[in-house]
Amino acid sequence: MTSRERVRTIIAGGKPDRCAFWLGMPHPDTWPIYLEYFGFSTQEELRVFLQDDLRWISAEWGSYKHPDGKPMWNPVRTDDSGRTEPVFAHCEDPREVDAWGGWPSVEYLDFSETLERLRNAGDVYRASGMWSCFFHIVADFFGMENYFIKMFTHPEVVDAVTRNVCEFYLEANRRFFELAGSEMDAFFFGNDLGTQLDLIIGPEQIERFVMPYTQKLIDLARSYGYQIMHHCCGSIHKIIDRFIEVGIQALHPLQARAVGMDAESLASRFKGRIAFIGGIDTQLLLVRGTPEDVKAEVRRVKNLLGPNLVVSPSHEAILPNVPPQNVLAMAEAARED
């Protein structure tokens, strides 16, 4: 199988020739260390050497081209005293939300760079689309604690902000999907809903304020024939059944040391119902383990979660404290039959 065929088969729940491998997206400070260690000049050269099967080419990176240089999202304003605060920190009327003049316009989106990268990606699996992290953006517009409080005190205001953010993302993705066509394989988007111990808010609030637009984004992508990859950090085992119901086919990154997210627990409850991407611990193992420790853990996780598994770090932004030899060990063990 080619890399593209392999990951497509894994996410579709079929029978791949083996588990796949994704390096993730190392932190900008990590790349120079790895390139020097392996003797390469570009990130792509290292990915090819490691036989990385997947490329994440987000349509959100650098695509917003406002003529005045304004950012896509500007959730903070300066009050009369010169202090900054979230735009809707004190809002109690949804009409104020709709009347605000700072919402982004899809007319300023330019996807040409993303489309060029997709066309030149080679025979690898391409995950793309707008990142669409609306939960975090809405939190920024209120301030996180205030956001959670307003879910109870002013839910109609939370609805209004969420709707404005998500309507932008729905139209932006629709326009991008029309242009991308078969150049991409999966819609990859994410909202982090877990902490190390549990969900960040209650399941009822997730159902009320997060899942409706998660469903809309998924339905849009599926209407274009794309597979669905979803990023959600932390202890989220309580809502994985719900993710499966709304059409998520692959879950990333499997935060290995979060409660209920170990490979044994995930395999016992969800294997065969959803594909897995990640699961190799970046909190301790990849930082402190030996290459043989890493290989042993990759083999264990593959035995539990494979074959519908893309071996990858339990958070994609690998930090500089992960030795490059451990990354090599992870890639080598991932490729073993």
C-alpha positions in Angstrom: 0.0 0.0 0.0 1.0 3.6 -0.5 1.0 5.9 2.5 -2.2 7.5 1.2 -3.9 4.1 0.7 -2.7 2.9 4.1 -4.2 5.8 6.1 -7.4 5.9 4.1 -7.9 2.2 4.9 -7.1 2.7 8.6 -9.6 5.5 9.0 -12.2 3.6 7.0 -11.9 0.7 9.4 -10.6 -1.6 6.8 -7.6 -4.0 6.8 -4.3 -2.1 6.1 -1.0 -3.8 5.4 0.3 -2.3 8.7 -0.2 0.5 11.1 0.8 4.0 9.8 3.1 6.6 11.3 2.8 10.4 11.7 5.6 12.4 13.2 3.1 15.1 14.2 4.0 18.8 14.0 7.1 19.4 16.1 7.4 22.7 17.8 9.4 25.4 15.8 12.2 25.2 18.4 12.4 21.4 17.9 12.9 21.4 14.1 16.5 22.8 14.1 17.6 20.1 16.6 16.2 17.3 14.5 17.4 18.6 11.2 20.9 18.9 12.5 20.9 15.5 14.2 19.6 13.7 11.1 21.6 15.8 8.6 18.7 17.2 6.6 18.0 20.7 5.4 14.2 20.6 5.2 11.3 19.2 7.2 10.0 17.3 4.3 13.3 15.4 3.8 13.1 14.3 7.4 9.5 13.2 7.0 10.4 11.1 4.0 13.4 9.5 5.8 11.1 8.5 8.7 8.5 7.2 6.2 5.9 9.6 7.6 2.5 8.6 6.0 0.5 11.8 6.7 0.7 15.5 6.1 -1.4 18.0 7.9 -1.8 21.0 5.6 -4.3 23.3 7.3 -6.2 25.8 5.3 -6.2 28.2 8.2 -2.5 28.9 8.3 -1.9 32.3 6.7 -5.0 32.2 4.6 -6.7 35.4 6.0 -5.5 38.4 3.9 -7.3 41.4 5.3 -6.2 44.5 3.4 -5.4 46.4 6.6 -3.6 43.4 8.1 -6.3 42.6 10.6 -6.2 39.1 12.1 -9.0 36.6 11.5 -10.0 36.7 15.1 -9.5 39.7 17.4 -11.3 38.8 20.7 -9.7 41.5 22.9 -10.5 45.2 23.1 -9.1 48.1 25.0 -11.5 49.8 27.5 -11.7 53.5 28.3 -9.0 53.2 30.9 -6.5 51.5 28.6 -7.0 48.0 29.9 -7.6 45.1 27.6 -10.4 42.7 28.1 -12.4 40.1 26.1 -14.8 41.7 23.7 -17.9 40.1 25.2 -16.8 39.8 28.8 -19.8 41.9 30.0 -22.2 41.3 27.2 -25.8 40.3 28.3 -27.6 40.9 25.0 -27.2 38.7 21.9 -28.1 41.7 19.7 -24.9 43.3 20.8 -23.0 40.2 19.5 -24.6 40.3 16.1 -24.1 44.1 15.8 -20.4 43.9 16.6 -18.3 45.1 13.7 -15.2 42.9 14.2 -16.4 39.6 12.8 -14.1 38.3 10.0 -15.3 38.1 6.4 -14.7 35.0 4.2 -14.1 37.4 1.3 -10.6 38.0 2.7 -9.6 34.3 2.5 -7.0 33.3 0.0 -6.3 29.5 -0.1 -3.8 29.6 -3.0 -0.8 28.6 -0.8 -2.6 25.8 0.9 -3.9 24.4 -2.4 -0.4 24.5 -3.9 1.0 22.6 -0.9 -1.7 20.0 -1.3 -1.0 19.5 -5.0 2.7 19.0 -4.3 2.4 16.8 -1.2 3.1 13.6 -3.0 1.5 10.2 -2.4 0.8 10.7 1.2 -2.4 11.1 3.2 -3.5 14.8 3.2 -5.4 16.2 6.2 -6.7 19.7 5.7 -9.6 22.2 6.0 -9.9 25.1 8.4 -8.8 24.2 11.9 -12.2 25.4 13.1 -11.3 25.5 16.9 -14.5 27.4 17.7 -14.7 26.3 21.4 -11.4 28.1 22.1 -12.2 31.1 20.0 -15.5 31.6 21.8 -13.7 31.2 25.1 -11.3 34.0 24.1 -14.2 36.3 23.3 -15.5 35.9 26.9 -12.5 34.9 28.9 -12.5 31.2 29.8 -14.1 31.2 33.2 -16.6 33.9 32.2 -17.5 31.7 29.2 -18.3 28.8 31.4 -20.4 30.9 33.7 -22.3 32.5 30.9 -23.3 29.0 29.7 -25.6 29.1 32.8 -26.4 32.8 33.2 -26.6 34.0 29.6 -26.8 31.0 27.3 -28.4 33.0 24.5 -25.3 35.2 24.4 -23.0 32.2 24.2 -25.2 30.9 21.4 -24.8 34.1 19.5 -21.1 34.2 19.7 -20.8 30.6 18.8 -23.1 31.0 15.8 -21.1 34.0 14.5 -17.8 32.1 14.8 -19.1 28.8 13.3 -21.0 30.4 10.5 -17.7 31.9 9.4 -16.0 28.5 9.6 -18.8 26.7 7.8 -18.7 29.0 4.8 -14.8 29.1 4.8 -14.7 25.3 4.8 -17.3 25.1 2.1 -15.3 27.5 -0.2 -12.1 25.6 0.5 -13.6 22.1 -0.1 -14.9 23.4 -3.5 -11.4 24.3 -4.4 -9.5 21.4 -2.9 -11.6 18.6 -4.3 -9.7 15.3 -4.3 -6.4 16.9 -3.4 -7.3 16.3 0.3 -8.4 13.2 2.1 -9.7 14.2 5.5 -11.2 17.2 7.2 -9.0 17.6 10.3 -10.3 20.0 13.0 -10.2 20.2 16.7 -11.4 21.5 20.1 -9.7 20.5 23.3 -12.4 19.5 25.7 -10.4 17.6 28.4 -7.9 18.2 31.2 -5.5 15.6 32.5 -8.3 14.3 34.9 -11.7 14.9 33.3 -13.7 16.9 30.8 -13.2 20.7 31.1 -16.9 21.3 31.3 -19.8 18.9 31.9 -21.1 16.6 29.2 -24.4 18.5 29.2 -22.7 21.8 28.3 -20.6 20.0 25.6 -23.8 18.7 24.2 -25.5 22.0 24.3 -22.8 24.4 23.1 -20.2 22.3 21.3 -21.8 19.3 19.6 -24.4 21.1 17.3 -21.7 22.9 15.4 -19.3 19.9 15.5 -22.1 18.0 13.8 -22.6 20.8 11.2 -18.9 20.9 10.3 -18.7 17.1 10.0 -21.9 16.9 7.9 -20.4 19.6 5.5 -17.1 17.7 5.1 -18.8 14.4 4.6 -21.0 15.9 1.9 -17.8 16.4 -0.1 -16.7 12.8 0.6 -13.9 13.5 3.1 -12.9 11.3 6.0 -13.2 13.0 9.5 -10.2 13.4 11.8 -10.8 15.1 15.1 -8.3 16.5 17.6 -9.3 16.6 21.2 -6.8 16.5 24.0 -7.2 15.4 27.6 -9.4 12.9 29.4 -12.4 12.8 27.0 -13.4 9.1 27.2 -16.8 10.1 28.5 -17.7 11.7 25.1 -16.0 9.3 22.6 -19.3 7.4 22.1 -20.9 10.8 21.2 -18.0 11.6 18.8 -18.6 8.3 17.0 -22.3 9.0 16.8 -21.8 12.4 15.0 -19.5 10.8 12.5 -15.9 11.2 13.7 -13.9 8.4 12.2 -10.4 9.0 13.7 -9.5 10.5 17.1 -6.3 12.4 17.8 -4.0 12.6 19.9 -4.9 10.0 22.6 -3.3 11.8 25.6 -1.8 8.6 27.1 -1.5 9.7 30.7 -4.9 11.4 31.0 -7.5 9.5 32.9 -9.2 6.8 30.9 -7.1 7.5 27.8 -4.6 4.7 28.1 -4.4 2.2 25.3 -6.0 -0.6 27.3 -9.0 1.4 28.2 -9.5 2.8 24.7 -9.2 -0.7 23.2 -11.7 -2.3 25.5 -14.4 0.3 24.8 -13.8 1.7 21.3 -11.7 -0.6 19.2 -13.3 -1.4 15.9 -15.6 1.6 16.2 -13.1 4.5 15.6 -9.6 4.7 14.3 -6.8 6.1 16.6 -4.1 8.6 15.9 -1.4 9.2 18.5 -1.1 7.4 21.9 2.7 7.4 22.3 3.3 9.3 25.6 5.0 12.6 25.2 4.9 13.6 28.9 7.4 11.0 30.2 8.2 8.2 27.8 9.4 10.1 24.7 11.2 12.6 27.0 13.0 10.2 29.5 12.8 6.7 27.9 15.5 5.0 25.9 14.9 4.1 22.3 14.3 0.5 23.3 11.7 1.7 25.9 10.0 3.7 23.1 10.0 0.7 20.7 8.5 -1.6 23.4 5.7 0.9 24.1 4.9 1.4 20.4 4.7 -2.4 20.0 2.4 -2.6 23.0 0.1 0.1 21.7 0.0 -1.4 18.3 -1.0 -4.7 19.7 -3.8 -3.1 21.7 -5.1 -0.5 19.2 -4.0 -1.8 15.8 -4.4 -2.3 13.0 -6.6 0.8 12.7 -3.9 3.0 14.2 -1.7 5.8 13.1 1.3 5.7 15.5 2.1 9.2 16.6 3.0 11.2 19.7 0.2 11.8 22.3 0.5 15.5 21.4 1.6 16.5 17.9 3.7 19.5 19.0 6.8 17.6 20.0 9.0 19.8 22.3 12.8 20.1 22.1 13.2 17.9 25.2 12.2 14.8 23.1 15.5 13.2 21.9 15.6 12.7 18.2 16.8 9.1 18.6 13.4 8.4 20.4 11.5 9.8 17.4 13.5 7.5 15.1 12.7 4.6 17.4 9.0 5.4 17.3 9.0 5.5 13.5 11.0 2.3 13.2 8.7 0.4 15.5 5.6 1.8 13.8 6.7 0.3 10.5 7.3 -3.2 11.9 4.8 -5.9 10.7 
